[in-house]
Amino acid sequence: MPGLKPILRRVLAGVLYYSGLLWICAALRSRGGAAVLMYHRVLPAGADSFSHPAIVVSPETFATQMQFLKRHFRLLTPSQFAAELGGGGFGRRACLVTFDDGWQDNFRHALPILQRHGVPATIFVATAFVGSERAFWQERLTRLLYRAMRSPSFGDEALRSLQAMHARSMADAAARRHARDLVTSLKRRDPAAAQRLLRQLEADAATEAPDALHAGEDRFLSWAEAQQLCDSGLVTIGSHAHTHTPLPPLGYSGARSELGRSIQELESHGIPAPIACAYPNGNVDDEVATAARDAGFRLGFATGHGRVKDRDDALRLRRINIHEQSSATRAEFLCLLLGVL
């Protein structure tokens, strides 16, 4: 049964939490390492978004998690994190809160919660998208496919090519899931085909369904919002490169250009040059790590899962992805922080 595993995990997490065993584990594991949390989006139920659930938490869950962190962990800024990583080891229960991409909901929904609980956070922004009307291609394609599934005629050719004409008879929620699953499959199997499909649907939508080109809540920060985040005293703006293009295929010079351009864009809008970057899609190799170092970054974050240990490579740091389905209870959240289950 596909839904059985998360239920069992939640039950086991609760047993460990309320028996006290998880807190004993916390005392043992929280020395000599740090938990770097990777968030993306904080969105209320029913938001007009086509982001994958694996990058979304609700405001209610996020507030509970920030309250929990404030009570039980030492919350670090990037400068403090870098100092402890390179200065003899992390102190007890060290934690760094990070966000990838620079979505507008980080300002609308996450910032008030961070302020309420006094939690510092780092938001890695893809500077080419700040202040733009564009969403990432995954959200755009999912929205267009969903719209084709709800339309009697728009997107016929695209749906036939994906053998998905039957999706027009699906219930709304099922159609949303199917559109998302198709995009996820294309991204893994044939990214070039996904881009061709996106161009085709966008061209058709321009004349047949222009409202399908609207971004809804899949929008990025404006530069004014990024500045307000920076001015909050809690949020540090970091680099997620410029165009959010995976860096290893670009080689050293391309990666260096992408990262350097992001610094220039931030500084040109009055935001201090960051000491930390997060690699698009988490992709990093030797040339990318060298490019990040040469661009002036002291910390580079990937998406490999796990806690950061003392003396880990500062430019290939692991993180722990947080989303609603895996962390909706305090017990599950603490299990993630400690690397249990």
Secondary structure, DSSP 8 states (H G I E B T S, - for coil): -TTHHHHHHHHHHHHHHHHSHHHHHHHHHSSSEEEEEEE-EE--TT-S----GGGEE-HHHHHHHHHHHHHHSEE--HHHHHHHHTTT---TTEEEEEEEE-BTHIIIIIHHHHHHHT--EEEEE-TTTTT-S---HHHHHHHHHHHHHHSSSTTHHHHHHTT-GGGGGS-HHHHHHHHHHHHHHHHHH-HHHHHHHHHHHHHHHHHH-GGGG--TT--B--HHHHHHHHHTSSEEEEE--SS---SGGGHHHHHHHHHHHHHHHHHHTT----SEEE-GGG---HHHHHHHHHTT-SEEEEEEES-EETT--TTSEEEEE--HHHHSSHHHHHHHHHT--
